[in-house]
Amino acid sequence: MSGYGEHPAPQNDESSGSRALGGRVGATIMALTPFVALVLFLIFGFGLGAWAWAWVWFLLIPVVGIIIYGPGSSRRG
């Protein structure tokens, strides 16, 4: 080690470097989840007038993150 604070290179065989469930597809789904949650929030808020409960769609973001990057992701890498 020549430099202070150097980190070893990851030992991943995947070309994408992602530990997401489903690889690139899982990572893409995770990236799109906030936009899906926002669209659902607006549809339920404006379309159905359900503003009091529309915020629940934002819970989709951590739920999808747990499913895609949750337990077992270290074994995928």
C-alpha positions in Angstrom: 0.0 0.0 0.0 1.5 3.2 -1.1 -1.2 5.7 -0.3 -3.0 6.6 2.9 -6.6 5.4 2.9 -6.4 3.2 -0.2 -9.1 0.6 -0.7 -8.5 -2.7 -2.4 -10.2 -3.3 -5.7 -13.6 -5.1 -5.5 -13.5 -8.8 -6.3 -16.5 -8.7 -8.5 -16.8 -10.9 -11.6 -19.8 -8.9 -12.9 -19.0 -6.3 -15.5 -21.6 -3.9 -14.1 -20.2 -4.0 -10.6 -23.7 -4.1 -9.1 -24.9 -6.3 -6.3 -28.5 -5.6 -7.2 -30.9 -8.5 -7.4 -31.3 -9.0 -11.2 -28.0 -7.1 -12.0 -28.5 -4.1 -14.3 -32.3 -4.6 -14.5 -32.6 -4.5 -10.7 -30.4 -1.4 -10.5 -32.6 0.2 -13.2 -35.8 -0.6 -11.3 -34.3 0.9 -8.2 -33.4 4.1 -10.1 -36.9 4.4 -11.5 -38.7 3.7 -8.2 -38.7 7.3 -6.9 -40.3 8.5 -10.2 -43.0 5.8 -10.0 -43.7 6.7 -6.4 -44.1 10.4 -7.4 -46.4 9.6 -10.3 -48.6 7.4 -8.1 -48.6 10.1 -5.4 -49.9 12.7 -7.9 -52.4 10.3 -9.4 -53.9 9.4 -6.1 -53.7 13.0 -4.8 -55.1 14.9 -7.8 -57.1 12.1 -9.4 -58.8 10.5 -6.4 -58.4 13.3 -3.9 -56.7 10.9 -1.5 -53.9 13.3 -0.3 -54.2 12.0 3.2 -53.0 8.5 2.1 -51.1 9.3 -1.1 -47.8 9.7 0.8 -47.8 6.0 1.4 -46.5 5.4 -2.1 -43.2 6.9 -1.1 -42.7 3.8 1.1 -42.1 2.0 -2.1 -38.6 3.4 -2.3 -37.1 1.8 0.8 -39.2 -1.4 0.2 -37.8 -1.9 -3.3 -34.3 -1.0 -2.0 -34.6 -3.7 0.7 -35.8 -6.3 -1.9 -33.1 -5.5 -4.4 -30.1 -4.7 -2.2 -31.2 -6.4 1.0 -30.0 -9.6 2.8 -28.0 -11.8 0.5 -26.6 -9.0 -1.6 -23.1 -9.7 -0.3 -23.3 -13.3 -1.6 -24.3 -12.0 -5.1 -21.1 -10.0 -5.6 
